[in-house]
Amino acid sequence: MKKLSLRTRVLTGTVAAAAIAGTFGVVSANAAAPAAAPAAVTADAANKNLTRSTHLTIEAATKAARATLDAAEKENQRVSVAVVDRDGNTVVTLRGDGAGPQSYESAVKKAYTAVSWNAPTSELVERLENAPTLKDIPHTLFLGGGAPVTAKGAPIAGIGVAGAPSGDLDEKFARAGVAALGR
């Protein structure tokens, strides 16, 4: 067998490598190509396959949070405020100047609790006497300071406040945020 020159071996290796890379490139490109999309499925509202949900806009949630924080600041209280949507997702949080580090998480939990039960959290505290395991539900906090926001009687958001010396004050400020939405 005849020995190939270095130049021939390099050229042959380069061509082989290009052929292999080209083959894998085509296979990769084909593997990444999406399959044909199935026909769109439509929901038939007449058959009650759909529901409508009302949510606060970010502007409304911010307005409510700001009004809540302003009410607390007028009384020289350092609090955190949280506004959650109907599903308990945090929409807006404001941590007032000087608010304690625990107040942020507590405000979110109070807002979540208020919207979950469509009731002020101070009322829910009373329910613990008859159902003490309620407090074991994740992400809830049964202390005064949470107020639900409703539309047509249904909960659409919750406002939670934490950091004032009492739950009554926290809830007073949360109610100020709810009231600001009616203006």
Long-range contacts (C-beta under 8 A, 24 or more apart in sequence): 53-86, 53-156, 54-86, 54-151, 54-152, 54-154, 54-156, 55-85, 55-86, 55-156, 55-157, 56-83, 56-85, 56-91, 56-149, 56-156, 56-157, 56-181, 58-91, 58-92, 60-181, 61-85, 61-91, 61-92, 61-157, 62-92, 63-180, 63-181, 64-92, 64-149, 64-157, 64-159, 64-177, 64-178, 64-180, 64-181, 65-92, 65-93, 65-94, 65-159, 65-177, 66-94, 66-180, 67-176, 67-177, 67-179, 67-180, 68-94, 68-159, 68-161, 68-173, 68-174, 68-176, 68-177, 68-180, 69-94, 69-96, 69-173, 70-176, 71-172, 71-173, 71-176, 71-177, 72-96, 72-161, 72-163, 72-164, 72-169, 72-173, 75-169, 77-163, 77-164, 77-165, 77-169, 77-173, 78-103, 78-163, 79-103, 79-107, 79-161, 79-162, 79-163, 79-164, 79-170, 79-173, 80-104, 80-106, 80-107, 80-161, 80-162, 80-163, 81-107, 81-159, 81-160, 81-161, 81-173, 81-174, 81-177, 82-107, 82-108, 82-110, 82-111, 82-159, 82-160, 82-161, 83-111, 83-157, 83-158, 83-159, 83-160, 83-177, 84-108, 84-111, 84-112, 84-115, 84-157, 84-158, 84-160, 85-115, 85-156, 85-157, 86-115, 86-155, 86-156, 86-157, 88-112, 88-115, 88-116, 88-139, 88-158, 91-157, 96-163, 99-163, 100-163, 102-162, 103-162, 103-163, 104-162, 106-141, 106-143, 106-145, 106-160, 106-162, 106-163, 107-145, 107-160, 107-161, 107-162, 107-163, 108-160, 109-139, 109-140, 109-141, 109-160, 110-141, 110-143, 110-145, 110-146, 110-158, 110-160, 110-161, 110-162, 110-170, 110-174, 111-146, 111-157, 111-158, 111-159, 111-160, 112-139, 112-140, 112-141, 112-146, 112-158, 112-160, 113-140, 113-141, 113-142, 113-146, 113-158, 113-160, 114-146, 114-147, 114-148, 114-155, 114-158, 114-159, 114-160, 114-174, 115-148, 115-149, 115-155, 115-156, 115-157, 115-158, 116-140, 116-155, 116-158, 117-148, 118-148, 118-150, 118-154, 118-155, 119-148, 120-144, 120-146, 120-147, 120-148, 120-171, 120-174, 120-175, 121-145, 121-146, 121-147, 121-160, 121-167, 121-171, 122-167, 122-168, 122-171, 125-167, 143-167, 143-170, 144-168, 144-170, 144-171, 145-170, 145-171, 145-174, 146-171, 146-174, 147-171, 147-174, 147-175, 147-177, 147-178, 148-178, 149-178, 149-181
